[in-house]
Amino acid sequence: MIKRHLFSIAFAEEFGRQMRFIAGPRQVGKTTLVRDFLKNLGLDHLYFNWDMRQTRDLFIKDTYFFESNLYDSRKEGKLPWAAMDEIHKMPKWKNILKDYFDKFENTARFIITGSARLDWFRKSGDALTGRYFLFRLFPLCLSEASGRSLPQVLPGESAGDFLERQLDRTGYEQATLEQLLEYSGFPEPFTKNSPRFFRRWQTDMVDQIIREDVRDLTRIIDLENIAVMIRHLPRRVGSPLSLNSIREDMDVSYTAVKNALRAMQLTYVVFMVAPYSRNIARSLKKEPKCYFFDWTRCEDAGGRFENYVAGELKAMTALWKDGGTADFDLVYVRTKDGKETDFLVLKDGEPWCLFEAKLKDGPPASHHYRHAEALGEIPFVQIVREPKVVKKSGLAVYRISASRFF
């Protein structure tokens, strides 16, 4: 059993009375995470899957069908946890949850799991405001897959101090890294470690996303545009995304491309990394870059590794943010002359650390130094696929293997 970092974050007592919303890509392990948590507490009977007719029928007969189970599960000094899986598929589900929270606020704690809709609805404001915290579960990162602890930023710690602690992590998890690059960070294909299973799983995943998630969340009629985009976009990973260029290649309208891309974001197929412009001379305010949560969709080795690094940084910064360390965000830097640094991590809106992904080790290009200086002399880290690399030059330039850093 692979222990997820979110396990010790999402259910922490310090987050108090709020419902825990856990969102993320399909088949990333949300239900497994919650059921393991309840099982450890002896509360398996307080898991309710709203996809099942049995749960819906119980609700129709009695809105508070689980109430007696809550009171029977109370222990001195501790409130029981109840999980409502896929409840967002119910009509007026937000009103149901608001009612549950208000009635049982001092009786139980609630965990709500689902995919895109949990993350999507909150952005427009809702009656549930103040009643929940959102946590995100992404594909396995290397530290989870290899049984390591989460690389954690300590309160008030600088990027330089964090990186120095990372250099102290010994050992290279190269075999696990290669397995992630081959089979993705989705738990089932990763643990199966089978090419035949993986190919079938990946094909079926696209069908499920289009048939269920996209259909439920959007009004897109031509769902085949989503499938075409999923096949088309991997070639553009790592480059600023031009919707007009995609429109020409696909021979569809600009609106169709825009809607398809939006649907892929809502359903956690892809995520965007926006450009950063402040404090960079001759900065280029242009399109975001697009990355897949399933980085194996990139056949090119360089593109796949960059996408993998993007996924690791996305998961790491999300865990730090969801855990309350600080407000972290992931962007990239590109100037008008085409000089780019793959990733910039922002902490509370300010530049914190630059990252570049490379297959092979070598001296960093000079423009990375210029970017680091312009952004406030922040550290620069070149992460390489090549094993057994750990080097430091100057005060804040690092070259390190992904199998050691992550």
C-alpha positions, 0 to 999 in steps of 0.5 A: 500500500502506497501512503499518500502525503495528503493522508497526514495533511487533509485530516489534521485536527488543526483544520477544525470543523470544516468539511474536507473536500478532496478533488483530483483526476479520475482514478488517482486514488481519492476513494482509496485514500478516504477508505484507508483513513476510515478503516484505520479509525474503525469507521468503515461503516461511515463510508457512503458511495452516492453512485450506488442505488442503495445509498440514494434509496436510503437518502430518499427514505430518510434524509439523515439515514446515517445519523444513528451510525454517527452517534454509535461511533462517537468516542470520548473526546473524538468526533467520528468521520463520515465520507460522502463519495460522489455526492456531487452527482446528486441534484442539489448536492450543495444544499444537502451538504450545507444541511448536513454540516449545519445539523451535525457540525458538533457531532461529526466531521465530513469528507467529500470526495469527487473530481472536477465539480468539487473544484469547479463550483467553488470558483464562482462563490457558493453557500458552502463558503466557510464550511469546507477546505479543498484539498487536491490529490494528484498522481503519485510523486516520486517521494510517495512511490518510493516511500520517502517523506514529502520535501517540506518547506519549514515556516519562514524558510528561504528557498536556499535553506530548503534546497540545502536540506534537499541536498542532504537527502541521500540515495537515488530512486532511479528505478522508481523514477523510470517506472513513473516515466513509463507507466505514469503516476496513476496508482493502478498502472504504476503498481501493475507495471505492465505494458499491456495493462497500461495501454488498455488502461490509458485508452479506457481512461479517455473514453471514461473522461469523455463519456462521463466527466465532460458530458456531465460538466459541460454543454459541449456537443461534439465530444470527439473534439476532446479526444482529438485534443488529447491526441494532439496536445502532447506534441505541444507540451513545453511550448506556449499554447496558441489556440489559433494554431490548434484551430488550424491544425484541427480545422475547427472553430476557435470557440470549439478549441477553447471549450475543449481545452476548458473541459480538459482542465475541468476534468483534470486531464491537463493543467496550465502554467501561466507566464510570469512577467513582473520584474523581467525586462523585455518580458513576453505576456503570452499564452500559458503552457499546457501539461498533462496529469498523465505525462506518459501521453508525451512520446518525446523523451524531453517533453515527457520529462519536462511534463513529469517535472511539471507534475512533481512541482505542481503536486509539491506546491499544491501540498504545501499550499493545501497544508497551510505553509504558504500560498505557492503557485507555479508559473514560467518565465519567457522573454521576447527574445525566446529565452525561457526558464521552464518553471518559477515557483512563487511564494505568496506572489513573490519569486521563490525558486527557478527550475529547469528540466533537462535529460542530461547534465551540463552547465546551465544556459546563461539566461537562467542566471539573468532570470534568477538575478532579475527576479531578486537573486533567487536560486536556480535548480537544473533537474536532470533525468540522468542519475547520480548528479548533485552539484552546486556552483556559486551561492544558489545554482544547483544541478541535481538528479530528479531521482534524488531531488524529488 
